Amino acid sequence: MMHLLLLGTAGCHLCEQAEEIIRECLPNDYDSVIELIDIAEQEHWQAQYAICIPVISSASKKNCLAFEVADVKEFIRFFVARVG
């Protein structure tokens, strides 16, 4: 199972676009979950991620991305290769 975190904030158009891109890039035959994390809920998240959201993260990799489709596909390929 692929468990991805998408860190952002409510009303962030870049975060909304990132979620759409991630959903489009996920393999149909792979069980996956995207957990949306609002960084406004925790001060330490705000301090760490405020200037680089949206952020896609898994247990083994974290990227602050502009969320181009090619970048997300590469991130997912990395994840699938690591966990099988």
Backbone hydrogen bonds, N-H to C=O, Kabsch-Sander energy under -0.5 kcal/mol:
donor,donor_aa,acceptor,acceptor_aa,energy
2,M,31,D,-2.8
3,H,1,M,-0.6
4,L,2,M,-0.6
4,L,33,V,-2.9
5,L,57,S,-3.2
6,L,35,E,-2.7
7,L,5,L,-0.5
7,L,55,V,-2.8
8,G,37,I,-2.6
12,C,9,T,-1.6
13,H,11,G,-0.7
16,E,12,C,-2.1
17,Q,13,H,-2.3
18,A,14,L,-2.2
19,E,15,C,-2.2
20,E,16,E,-1.9
21,I,17,Q,-2.5
22,I,18,A,-2.7
23,R,19,E,-2.5
24,E,20,E,-2.1
25,C,21,I,-1.7
26,L,22,I,-1.4
30,Y,27,P,-1.3
33,V,2,M,-2.8
35,E,4,L,-3.2
35,E,33,V,-0.6
36,L,34,I,-0.6
37,I,6,L,-2.7
37,I,35,E,-0.6
38,D,36,L,-0.5
39,I,8,G,-3.1
39,I,37,I,-0.8
41,E,38,D,-2.0
42,Q,39,I,-1.1
46,Q,39,I,-0.5
46,Q,42,Q,-2.0
47,A,43,E,-2.6
48,Q,44,H,-1.7
49,Y,45,W,-2.9
50,A,46,Q,-2.0
52,C,49,Y,-1.9
53,I,49,Y,-0.8
55,V,7,L,-2.0
56,I,63,N,-2.1
57,S,5,L,-2.4
58,S,61,K,-3.1
63,N,56,I,-2.8
65,L,54,P,-1.1
65,L,63,N,-0.7
72,V,68,E,-2.0
73,K,69,V,-2.6
74,E,70,A,-2.0
75,F,71,D,-2.2
76,I,72,V,-2.6
77,R,73,K,-2.5
78,F,74,E,-2.3
79,F,75,F,-2.1
80,V,76,I,-2.9
81,A,77,R,-2.4
82,R,78,F,-1.8
83,V,79,F,-2.2
84,G,80,V,-2.2
